[in-house]
Each structure stands twice: as structure tokens, then as C-alpha cells.
Amino acid sequence: MKKLIAMLLAAMMIFSFAACGDDADAGADFKVGVIHIGNPADGSGYSFAHDQGIVAMQKNLNLKDEQIIRKNMIDDTNAAATKTAIEECIEEGCNIIFGTSWGYMETMAQLAEQYPDVIFSHGTGYMSNDKNFNNYFGRIYQARYLAGIAAGLKTQTDKIGYVAAMDISNSEVTGGLDAFAMGVQAVNPDAKVYVKVTNTWFSVDLEGQAATALLDLGCDVIAQHCDTTAPQLAAEQAGVWGCGYNSDMTPDAPKAHLTAPIWNWGVYYTAATQAAMDGKWAEFGNYFGGMKEGFVDISPLSENCAEGTSAKIEEARQLIIGGQYDVFQGAYINDAGEVINKDILDNQGNVVIKAGEKLEDATITGGINWYFENVILQ
């Protein structure tokens, strides 16, 4: 992690002087490919957030538009379509290809073996080969915990809905849901989090239907781990509140939205592309950044948030950034802002994290297959 941040800072210093140096055009022939599950032109959500990171990288590294090859609306459940999109990027001369959705992982792993001179970088998931294929993701669970605080303080029915893309077998989704539920419980021990699974990362219809089902249960805050704004639009239409994901969804649902866990993908895309351009990819490795690195956060709190939300979130944020507290440890933050050791239980009453212990990153990314004690599956 320190190596990555050092590389990023070095890259920023280099490019602040690039206009005056002899190497201003050193990357003129370098091309970057990016595979999106959605359309960044939607203006919010998952693919939009990733593309904002690509735009930031392009600006930071002074790349031209023709050096960025985008493939949009590539269904990550369709291996043939994924393969075609990636091979088109290779044919167009891409030196590094970013695959932004979970379902691209196995196809990228296979193609990385076939094209050893191309760098493949996969977002979410877990696979890599220590050669030309790495994995990147982040501690979004930290931001989800903060969003849970906002939801827990806002609910009046003590029923909070959560639209989840995948079921309990997917640690990325389940860990994020658990972190959100822990944030809820930290400020509202009586609240429950009701989860509805769509079994797809991107579907306006299914996400909207799941949100509606949760609203019918009496949920008055709708959170999500899915790609579109549909759950937030459903919340606004129902006259309740919501926590989005990936980008600030306040402009989409201004009367409902509280805040959203968001990504600053440009932090990673800039550092990774710079390493590839410099021929230093072998030193790069996998990436798992968090709030401390500025990689994840929440969007600005809207005026819909309950009184006291900002102070409570800032208290937790500083403890997380300072290293005194992280979500997946056997502890909680009490009303006085102190970190107190305590067993963490799942919703079956089992101890999943012992008091004072912390989960390893490998477990967080691939081994959280339990629901926190206040989570109810629908």
C-alpha cells in the first residue's frame, strides 16, 4: 500500500513538470482499454463512477481521447461478449485493460495467459496471476458503515431496506451489507435491516422491484449494493429516504437521498496506468485501499439527514482513518466515542469475530458469508 501511494505521489510530481520536460510525449502511443457493464452516460451509478476515475486518470497523465478505448454495456454474465470486447481492445492496441465488473474476472484470467504482453486489471473479485493480471478493490465497507449511521439515525419505523446484487455467498456484497448494518446498530440498536437479493449487478427493473418489496414491508430507508438509481427513485416516489451507491445520487432523488458510499477510482487508475507506462507493473501487485488513502468515502450529507448525523459520522470516520477502529473487528464505538471490545454475532447467534480480534483482508474479501445480527433476509 505504501509503495502504491508513493508511486501515485511520484506520478503527480512528474506530471506537474511534464509540460516543461523532454518526455511530455513519452506516453503518446500508450492505450488504455476499459470494459463497462453499464453506460457512463447515465450520469450516476457504477459505470459512471468508474468512468469518472478514467477521466481523472486521463487528465492526470495527459493522455489524448484516442488513447482511451471504452467498451460500454458489456453484460458480465456473457463470457463471449466479454471476450469479444477485450479482444477488440487488444486489436486496437491497448497496453492495459481495466475490467470493472465481477463477472469479467474469469475471462480476463484466461485472456491474460493468451496475451502475456497486455496488462489485465480486474475490479472487484479476487483473481490475479502475479504477472500481467491483478485485482483492485477497496475498503468500501468503511464508507458503508458511515452510511449505516445516517440510515440508523433517520429511520422512524426501525425498518431499513437493502437491495443486494448477490446472496450470502458473495463476500463483497455480504461484507458491505454487514458493515452497513453495523453502522445502523451503532446508533439505533432497535433497527433491523431487511435485505432483498436481485442476483444481478445491473438491472433497473429488478432493483426497482426489490426496493418496492422492501417498501411494502414498511422500510422507510432504502440502501443498496447494486448499480442503478432505481432503489433511490423508488424511495423518493414512496416519500421515504435512501442511501445510494457508487456516486452521489442526491441529484437523482433530492427529496429522499441521505448519502452514498462512493469511490475515487482515479486514485487507482492513475497509479496503475502510470506503473504500466513506466514498465514497473511487476512491482505493482493487487490493490485494496480505503478512506485513509482517499479511495473511498461517502458523498456529502444531504439536508434530508437527521440532526446530529454529521457529528456522529465524523467521530467514526476519524477513528477509522486514525486506525483506532475498523469495521470488522470485535469492538464497537460507544456513545462517548470510545472503542470497546465486544464479540460480533451473526443473525444466527454465532460469534463470527471475537472481542478484540480483527478479520484479515483475505477474509474480508473472500470469507464473509454470514449476515450481521440485525439483518433479516427476505
C-alpha positions as CSV (number, residue, x, y, z in Angstrom):
1,M,0.0,0.0,0.0
2,K,2.8,2.4,0.9
3,K,4.5,1.6,-2.4
4,L,1.3,2.4,-4.3
5,I,0.8,5.7,-2.6
6,A,4.5,6.6,-3.2
7,M,4.1,5.7,-6.8
8,L,1.0,7.9,-7.1
9,L,2.6,10.9,-5.4
10,A,5.7,10.4,-7.6
11,A,3.4,10.4,-10.7
12,M,1.7,13.6,-9.6
13,M,5.1,15.3,-9.2
14,I,6.4,14.0,-12.5
15,F,3.4,15.3,-14.4
16,S,3.4,18.7,-12.8
17,F,6.7,19.2,-14.6
18,A,5.9,17.2,-17.7
19,A,5.0,20.2,-19.9
20,C,8.5,21.6,-19.5
21,G,10.4,18.4,-20.0
22,D,11.6,16.3,-22.9
23,D,9.3,13.4,-22.1
24,A,6.0,15.1,-22.4
25,D,5.0,12.8,-25.3
26,A,6.6,9.6,-23.8
27,G,3.1,8.0,-23.5
28,A,1.8,9.1,-26.8
29,D,1.5,5.6,-28.1
30,F,0.1,4.1,-24.9
31,K,-3.5,3.0,-25.0
32,V,-5.9,2.1,-22.1
33,G,-9.0,-0.1,-22.5
34,V,-11.9,-0.1,-20.1
35,I,-14.9,-2.6,-20.1
36,H,-18.1,-1.2,-18.5
37,I,-21.2,-3.2,-17.5
38,G,-23.3,-0.1,-17.9
39,N,-23.2,3.2,-19.8
40,P,-21.3,6.1,-18.1
41,A,-23.5,8.5,-20.0
42,D,-26.2,7.6,-17.5
43,G,-24.6,10.3,-15.3
44,S,-24.7,8.3,-12.0
45,G,-24.1,4.9,-10.6
46,Y,-21.4,2.2,-11.0
47,S,-20.1,2.7,-14.6
48,F,-20.4,6.5,-14.3
49,A,-18.2,6.4,-11.1
50,H,-15.6,4.2,-12.8
51,D,-15.5,6.4,-15.9
52,Q,-15.0,9.5,-13.7
53,G,-11.9,7.7,-12.5
54,I,-10.8,7.0,-16.0
55,V,-11.4,10.7,-16.9
56,A,-9.3,11.7,-13.9
57,M,-6.5,9.4,-14.9
58,Q,-6.5,10.7,-18.5
59,K,-6.2,14.2,-17.2
60,N,-3.5,13.4,-14.7
61,L,-1.4,11.5,-17.3
62,N,-2.1,13.9,-20.2
63,L,-3.5,11.2,-22.4
64,K,-5.5,12.0,-25.6
65,D,-9.0,10.9,-26.2
66,E,-7.9,8.4,-28.8
67,Q,-5.7,6.7,-26.2
68,I,-8.8,5.7,-24.2
69,I,-10.8,2.8,-25.6
70,R,-14.2,2.2,-23.9
71,K,-16.5,-0.7,-24.3
72,N,-19.8,0.0,-22.7
73,M,-22.9,-2.1,-21.9
74,I,-20.9,-5.4,-21.8
75,D,-23.0,-8.0,-20.0
76,D,-20.7,-9.6,-17.4
77,T,-22.8,-12.8,-17.5
78,N,-21.9,-13.2,-21.2
79,A,-18.4,-14.6,-21.4
80,A,-18.5,-14.5,-25.2
81,A,-19.4,-10.8,-25.3
82,T,-16.8,-10.1,-22.6
83,K,-14.1,-11.9,-24.6
84,T,-15.0,-10.0,-27.8
85,A,-14.9,-6.6,-26.1
86,I,-11.5,-7.4,-24.6
87,E,-10.0,-8.7,-27.8
88,E,-11.3,-5.6,-29.6
89,C,-9.3,-3.5,-27.1
90,I,-6.2,-5.6,-27.8
91,E,-6.7,-5.3,-31.6
92,E,-6.9,-1.5,-31.1
93,G,-3.5,-1.5,-29.4
94,C,-4.4,-1.3,-25.7
95,N,-1.5,-1.9,-23.4
96,I,-3.6,-2.2,-20.2
97,I,-7.3,-3.2,-20.0
98,F,-9.4,-2.5,-16.9
99,G,-12.4,-4.8,-16.4
100,T,-14.8,-3.1,-14.0
101,S,-17.4,-5.8,-13.1
102,W,-17.2,-9.0,-11.1
103,G,-18.3,-11.3,-14.0
104,Y,-15.4,-10.3,-16.3
105,M,-12.9,-11.9,-13.9
106,E,-12.6,-15.5,-15.3
107,T,-12.5,-14.3,-18.9
108,M,-9.8,-11.8,-18.1
109,A,-7.8,-14.5,-16.3
110,Q,-7.9,-16.7,-19.4
111,L,-7.0,-14.0,-21.8
112,A,-4.1,-12.8,-19.6
113,E,-2.5,-16.2,-20.3
114,Q,-3.1,-15.9,-24.0
115,Y,-1.8,-12.3,-24.2
116,P,1.2,-12.0,-21.8
117,D,2.3,-8.6,-23.2
118,V,-1.0,-7.0,-22.3
119,I,-1.8,-6.0,-18.7
120,F,-5.2,-7.0,-17.4
121,S,-6.6,-5.3,-14.3
122,H,-9.8,-6.5,-12.8
123,G,-12.0,-4.6,-10.4
124,T,-13.8,-6.4,-7.6
125,G,-13.4,-10.2,-7.4
126,Y,-10.3,-11.9,-6.2
127,M,-8.2,-13.5,-9.0
128,S,-4.7,-12.5,-10.2
129,N,-1.6,-14.2,-11.5
130,D,1.4,-12.1,-10.2
131,K,2.4,-11.5,-13.8
132,N,0.1,-9.4,-16.1
133,F,-3.2,-9.8,-14.2
134,N,-4.1,-8.1,-10.9
135,N,-7.1,-7.3,-8.8
136,Y,-8.2,-4.0,-7.5
137,F,-10.9,-3.1,-5.0
138,G,-11.2,-1.1,-1.8
139,R,-12.5,-0.9,1.8
140,I,-15.9,0.4,0.7
141,Y,-17.2,-1.3,3.8
142,Q,-15.8,1.6,5.8
143,A,-17.9,4.0,3.9
144,R,-20.9,1.7,4.1
145,Y,-20.6,1.8,7.9
146,L,-20.8,5.5,7.8
147,A,-23.9,5.4,5.5
148,G,-25.4,3.0,8.0
149,I,-25.1,5.6,10.7
150,A,-27.0,8.0,8.5
151,A,-29.8,5.4,7.9
152,G,-30.0,4.4,11.5
153,L,-30.5,7.9,12.7
154,K,-33.1,8.7,10.1
155,T,-35.5,5.7,10.2
156,Q,-38.7,6.2,12.1
157,T,-40.1,2.6,11.6
158,D,-36.8,0.9,12.6
159,K,-37.1,-1.0,9.3
160,I,-34.3,-0.3,6.8
161,G,-34.3,-2.0,3.4
162,Y,-31.2,-3.1,1.5
163,V,-31.2,-4.1,-2.2
164,A,-28.3,-6.6,-2.6
165,A,-27.0,-7.7,-6.0
166,M,-25.8,-11.1,-4.8
167,D,-26.6,-13.5,-2.0
168,I,-24.7,-14.5,1.1
169,S,-22.2,-16.5,-0.9
170,N,-20.7,-13.3,-2.3
171,S,-18.4,-11.8,0.3
172,E,-18.1,-8.4,-1.4
173,V,-21.9,-7.8,-1.2
174,T,-22.4,-9.5,2.1
175,G,-19.5,-7.8,3.8
176,G,-20.8,-4.4,2.6
177,L,-24.3,-5.2,3.9
178,D,-22.9,-6.3,7.3
179,A,-20.8,-3.1,7.6
180,F,-23.9,-1.0,6.8
181,A,-25.9,-3.0,9.4
182,M,-23.2,-2.4,12.0
183,G,-23.4,1.3,11.4
184,V,-27.1,1.2,11.8
185,Q,-26.9,-0.7,15.1
186,A,-24.2,1.6,16.4
187,V,-26.7,4.5,16.6
188,N,-30.0,2.6,16.7
189,P,-30.0,-0.8,18.4
190,D,-33.7,-1.3,17.7
191,A,-33.4,-1.1,13.9
192,K,-33.4,-4.1,11.6
193,V,-32.0,-4.3,8.1
194,Y,-34.2,-6.2,5.6
195,V,-32.3,-7.5,2.5
196,K,-33.7,-8.4,-0.9
197,V,-31.4,-10.1,-3.4
198,T,-31.6,-9.4,-7.1
199,N,-28.9,-11.9,-8.3
200,T,-27.7,-9.4,-10.9
201,W,-25.3,-6.5,-10.6
202,F,-27.2,-4.2,-13.1
203,S,-30.9,-4.2,-13.7
204,V,-33.1,-1.2,-13.4
205,D,-36.3,-3.4,-13.3
206,L,-35.1,-5.9,-10.7
207,E,-33.6,-3.3,-8.4
208,G,-36.8,-1.2,-8.6
209,Q,-38.9,-4.3,-7.8
210,A,-36.7,-5.3,-4.9
211,A,-36.9,-1.7,-3.4
212,T,-40.7,-1.8,-3.8
213,A,-41.0,-5.1,-2.0
214,L,-38.9,-3.7,0.9
215,L,-41.1,-0.5,1.0
216,D,-44.2,-2.8,1.2
217,L,-42.6,-4.3,4.4
218,G,-42.6,-0.8,6.0
219,C,-39.0,0.1,5.4
220,D,-38.5,3.9,5.4
221,V,-34.9,3.9,4.3
222,I,-33.7,2.1,1.2
223,A,-30.0,1.3,0.9
224,Q,-28.3,-0.6,-1.9
225,H,-25.4,-2.6,-3.3
226,C,-26.4,-2.6,-6.9
227,D,-25.6,-0.4,-9.9
228,T,-28.5,1.9,-10.8
229,T,-30.5,4.7,-9.2
230,A,-33.8,2.6,-9.2
231,P,-33.9,2.0,-5.5
232,Q,-33.4,5.7,-4.7
233,L,-36.1,6.7,-7.2
234,A,-38.5,4.2,-5.6
235,A,-37.7,5.6,-2.1
236,E,-38.4,9.1,-3.3
237,Q,-41.7,8.1,-5.0
238,A,-42.8,6.4,-1.7
239,G,-41.9,9.6,0.3
240,V,-39.2,7.9,2.3
241,W,-35.4,8.1,2.3
242,G,-32.4,6.2,0.9
243,C,-28.7,5.6,0.7
244,G,-27.3,5.1,-2.8
245,Y,-24.1,3.7,-4.0
246,N,-21.1,4.5,-6.3
247,S,-21.9,8.1,-6.9
248,D,-23.8,10.9,-5.1
249,M,-27.4,10.1,-6.0
250,T,-28.8,13.3,-4.4
251,P,-29.4,14.9,-7.8
252,D,-31.4,11.8,-8.9
253,A,-33.6,11.6,-5.7
254,P,-33.2,15.0,-4.0
255,K,-36.1,14.5,-1.6
256,A,-35.0,11.1,-0.5
257,H,-31.3,10.7,-0.6
258,L,-29.2,10.9,2.5
259,T,-25.7,9.9,1.4
260,A,-23.9,7.2,-0.6
261,P,-20.7,5.2,-0.2
262,I,-18.6,6.4,-3.2
263,W,-15.3,5.6,-4.9
264,N,-12.5,7.8,-6.1
265,W,-11.4,5.4,-8.8
266,G,-9.0,7.9,-10.2
267,V,-6.6,7.2,-7.3
268,Y,-6.1,3.7,-8.6
269,Y,-6.4,4.2,-12.3
270,T,-3.8,6.9,-12.3
271,A,-1.3,4.9,-10.3
272,A,-1.9,1.7,-12.2
273,T,-1.6,3.3,-15.6
274,Q,1.5,5.2,-14.6
275,A,3.1,1.9,-13.4
276,A,2.2,0.3,-16.7
277,M,3.6,3.2,-18.8
278,D,6.8,3.2,-16.8
279,G,7.4,-0.6,-17.2
280,K,7.0,-1.1,-13.5
281,W,3.9,-3.3,-13.5
282,A,5.8,-6.2,-11.9
283,E,6.2,-4.0,-8.7
284,F,2.6,-3.0,-8.6
285,G,0.5,-6.0,-7.3
286,N,-3.1,-6.1,-6.1
287,Y,-4.7,-3.0,-4.5
288,F,-7.1,-2.7,-1.6
289,G,-7.3,1.0,-0.5
290,G,-9.6,2.7,1.9
291,M,-10.7,6.0,3.4
292,K,-7.1,6.7,4.6
293,E,-5.9,6.7,1.0
294,G,-8.8,8.8,-0.2
295,F,-10.0,5.9,-2.3
296,V,-13.5,5.5,-0.7
297,D,-15.8,7.8,1.2
298,I,-19.4,8.9,1.4
299,S,-21.0,11.6,-0.6
300,P,-21.8,15.0,1.1
301,L,-24.7,14.6,3.5
302,S,-27.9,15.9,2.1
303,E,-30.3,18.2,4.0
304,N,-32.5,15.1,4.5
305,C,-30.3,13.7,7.2
306,A,-31.3,13.7,10.8
307,E,-29.9,16.2,13.2
308,G,-26.6,15.1,14.7
309,T,-25.7,12.8,11.7
310,S,-22.7,14.8,10.6
311,A,-21.1,14.7,14.1
312,K,-21.7,11.0,14.6
313,I,-20.2,10.1,11.2
314,E,-17.2,12.3,11.7
315,E,-16.5,10.7,15.0
316,A,-16.4,7.3,13.4
317,R,-14.5,8.5,10.3
318,Q,-11.6,9.8,12.4
319,L,-11.4,6.6,14.4
320,I,-11.3,4.6,11.2
321,I,-8.7,6.8,9.4
322,G,-6.6,7.0,12.6
323,G,-6.5,3.2,12.9
324,Q,-8.2,3.0,16.3
325,Y,-11.2,1.3,14.8
326,D,-12.1,-0.7,11.8
327,V,-15.5,-2.2,11.0
328,F,-14.5,-5.9,11.0
329,Q,-13.0,-6.1,14.4
330,G,-14.5,-7.4,17.7
331,A,-15.4,-3.9,19.0
332,Y,-17.9,-1.1,18.8
333,I,-17.9,2.7,19.3
334,N,-19.9,3.7,22.4
335,D,-21.8,6.9,23.0
336,A,-18.7,8.6,24.4
337,G,-16.7,7.9,21.2
338,E,-14.7,5.1,22.9
339,V,-13.8,1.8,21.2
340,I,-15.0,-1.0,23.4
341,N,-14.1,-4.7,22.7
342,K,-17.1,-6.9,22.1
343,D,-17.9,-10.2,20.3
344,I,-19.5,-9.7,16.9
345,L,-22.5,-12.0,16.3
346,D,-24.2,-13.2,13.1
347,N,-28.0,-13.4,12.8
348,Q,-28.0,-17.0,14.0
349,G,-26.3,-16.0,17.3
350,N,-22.9,-17.3,16.4
351,V,-19.7,-15.4,17.3
352,V,-18.1,-14.5,14.0
353,I,-15.5,-12.1,15.3
354,K,-14.1,-12.5,18.8
355,A,-13.8,-9.4,21.1
356,G,-10.6,-7.6,20.3
357,E,-9.8,-9.6,17.1
358,K,-9.7,-8.3,13.5
359,L,-10.5,-10.1,10.3
360,E,-7.7,-10.4,7.8
361,D,-8.1,-8.7,4.4
362,A,-8.3,-12.1,2.7
363,T,-11.3,-13.0,4.9
364,I,-13.0,-9.6,4.3
365,T,-12.7,-10.0,0.5
366,G,-13.5,-13.7,0.3
367,G,-14.7,-15.1,3.6
368,I,-17.6,-13.1,4.9
369,N,-20.6,-15.4,4.2
370,W,-22.7,-14.5,7.2
371,Y,-25.3,-11.8,8.0
372,F,-24.8,-9.5,11.0
373,E,-27.2,-10.0,13.9
374,N,-29.7,-7.3,12.9
375,V,-30.0,-8.4,9.2
376,I,-33.2,-10.2,8.0
377,L,-33.2,-11.9,4.6
378,Q,-36.4,-11.6,2.6
